[in-house]
């Protein structure tokens, strides 16, 4: 999506496909848009409709519409709860400090992934 696009504009563009639950425009660590977004629909059928908007234009920029590959029907309800403590599902929550304390509480495999994942930010 265009860097000047707002989530509301993306939602309006995809509203013809079905009910839009959420629009997330991804940003880098400085808050600058990365140029792509996730659109979550209420109905599964809306995804097929949205794919028809591939190569359509928004703000004079051509869109590339792809389905999210990891979405498995029925898994949506469990995914946020399972990944919230480890991956920070809602990236803007203040979960950064607990990352350093959670290995003592969980003691599982993600403990080894965390330092590698966050090292580039130091």
RAVENUR-V709340 format. One record per pair of residues at least 24 apart in sequence whose C-alpha atoms are under 10 Angstrom apart, sorted by sequence separation. I is the first residue (numbers start at 1). J is the second residue. D is the distance in whole Angstrom. If there is no record, write none. Layout:
BEGIN
{{I:J:D} {I:J:D}}
END
This chain:
BEGIN
{{1:25:8} {3:27:10} {17:41:9} {18:42:7} {19:43:7} {86:110:7} {14:39:8} {18:43:7} {86:111:9} {15:41:9} {17:43:9} {18:44:9} {20:46:9} {39:65:10} {10:37:9} {14:41:9} {18:45:8} {19:46:8} {36:63:9} {38:65:10} {86:113:10} {87:114:9} {4:32:10} {5:33:9} {10:38:10} {11:39:8} {17:45:9} {18:46:5} {36:64:9} {37:65:10} {38:66:10} {39:67:10} {40:68:10} {86:114:8} {3:32:8} {4:33:8} {10:39:8} {11:40:10} {17:46:5} {18:47:8} {36:65:10} {38:67:9} {39:68:10} {44:73:8} {3:33:6} {5:35:9} {7:37:9} {16:46:9} {17:47:8} {38:68:8} {2:33:9} {3:34:7} {4:35:9} {5:36:10} {7:38:10} {15:46:9} {17:48:8} {18:49:8} {1:33:9} {2:34:9} {3:35:6} {5:37:10} {7:39:9} {14:46:9} {17:49:5} {18:50:8} {1:34:9} {2:35:6} {3:36:9} {14:47:10} {16:49:8} {17:50:6} {1:35:5} {2:36:8} {16:50:8} {17:51:9} {1:36:5} {2:37:10} {14:49:9} {15:50:9} {17:52:9} {1:37:7} {14:50:7} {17:53:9} {13:50:10} {14:51:10} {16:53:10} {14:53:8} {13:53:9} {13:56:10} {13:57:9} {13:58:8} {10:58:8} {9:58:9} {10:59:10} {9:59:9} {5:58:8} {5:59:7} {2:57:10} {4:59:8} {1:57:9} {2:58:7} {3:59:9} {1:58:7} {2:59:6} {1:59:8} {2:60:8} {3:61:10} {1:60:10} {2:61:6} {1:61:7} {2:62:9} {1:62:8} {2:63:9} {1:63:6} {1:64:8} {26:91:10} {29:121:9}}
END
